[in-house]
Amino acid sequence: MVKRRKKKPERVIHLSAGPLPPKLAERHANGPLVFSDASQLRHGGLAAVLFADADSAALVATRSVPAIGSNELELQAAVFGLEQASRHFPGQPATLFSDNLDAVTRLGRAKAQGSAQDCVLVERFPGLDIDALLLTVEIYWIPGHGRCRGNALADLHARSAAE
């Protein structure tokens, strides 16, 4: 007689009440919070979820783009988030969260050393002043598919923009 495998129990993730889990919310309580994510289905989808502060409602911006490599889509989503932050919160220092470590590393290096050191980054976004966008923004990596409500919303909206 063939033994049946037991189904794995579905993992339940309890999202944070605010945009960030409590221990991160304490560190990033000042200023707007921006979460970016990308998804690739039929085509690429970018999402930026913005919070004026930890207690405010989310502003959501999405964009559909041609499908390219996953890391490049995530980089586009992070830059899209930076653009939305400068549009909705001009001149205010903001914090950008991405669940893609490569995008965070590239933008962090561009912030520290200037975007000119990454000619591919400059070529990918012609006519966009990356250095000006990075001037007042702190960039952080946040694990994807965790307890962070802001990241979960960005993931959801990126997926819907890619369909």
Order of alpha helices (4+ residues) and beta strands (2+ residues): alpha-beta-beta-beta-alpha-beta-alpha-alpha-alpha-beta-alpha
